[in-house]
Amino acid sequence: MTTATGWVGGLTIRCGPGTPTADYLCTACWHHIRIVGRDHVKYGARDLPITHRATCPATPKENPQ
């Protein structure tokens, strides 16, 4: 999903000739997290969407019935 800012929501990992960088953008609440460094990206990037989903203010926590 492309936004008005040009950012794409979700997890984006860039590995170039420099330092690897992972960006996570939540399209529900516009929270942004950036991780920089080979070890941080290697071990921490896959957990970004999962850990944010647990604390996202735009996600309903329970389904009241």
C-alpha positions as CSV (number, residue, x, y, z in Angstrom):
1,M,0.0,0.0,0.0
2,T,1.5,3.3,-1.0
3,T,0.7,6.3,1.1
4,A,0.7,10.0,0.4
5,T,4.2,10.2,1.8
6,G,5.5,7.5,-0.6
7,W,6.2,5.1,2.2
8,V,5.0,1.5,1.9
9,G,3.5,-0.1,5.0
10,G,5.0,-3.3,6.4
11,L,8.5,-4.5,6.8
12,T,11.2,-3.3,4.4
13,I,14.8,-4.5,4.6
14,R,17.6,-2.8,2.7
15,C,20.9,-4.6,2.4
16,G,23.4,-2.6,0.2
17,P,27.1,-2.1,0.2
18,G,26.6,-0.2,3.5
19,T,24.9,-1.1,6.8
20,P,21.7,-3.2,6.6
21,T,18.6,-1.3,7.6
22,A,15.1,-2.6,8.5
23,D,12.1,-0.3,8.6
24,Y,8.6,-1.2,9.8
25,L,5.6,1.1,9.2
26,C,2.2,0.3,10.7
27,T,-0.4,1.6,8.3
28,A,-3.1,1.5,11.1
29,C,-1.4,3.9,13.5
30,W,1.6,5.2,11.5
31,H,4.1,4.0,14.0
32,H,7.6,3.7,12.5
33,I,10.5,1.5,13.8
34,R,14.0,1.4,12.3
35,I,16.7,-1.1,13.1
36,V,20.2,-0.6,11.9
37,G,23.1,-3.1,11.9
38,R,23.7,-6.6,10.6
39,D,23.0,-8.5,13.8
40,H,20.1,-6.3,14.8
41,V,18.4,-6.8,11.4
42,K,19.3,-10.5,11.3
43,Y,17.8,-11.3,14.6
44,G,15.3,-8.5,15.3
45,A,13.5,-7.6,12.1
46,R,11.2,-10.6,11.9
47,D,9.7,-9.8,15.3
48,L,8.9,-6.1,14.5
49,P,5.3,-6.7,13.1
50,I,4.5,-9.3,15.8
51,T,5.6,-7.2,18.8
52,H,4.0,-4.0,17.4
53,R,0.7,-5.7,16.7
54,A,0.5,-6.6,20.4
55,T,0.8,-2.9,21.5
56,C,-0.8,-1.1,18.5
57,P,-3.4,1.4,19.7
58,A,-5.4,1.1,16.4
59,T,-5.9,-2.7,16.8
60,P,-8.9,-3.8,18.9
61,K,-7.7,-6.0,21.8
62,E,-10.9,-8.0,22.4
63,N,-14.1,-8.6,20.5
64,P,-16.9,-7.6,22.8
65,Q,-20.0,-9.8,22.4
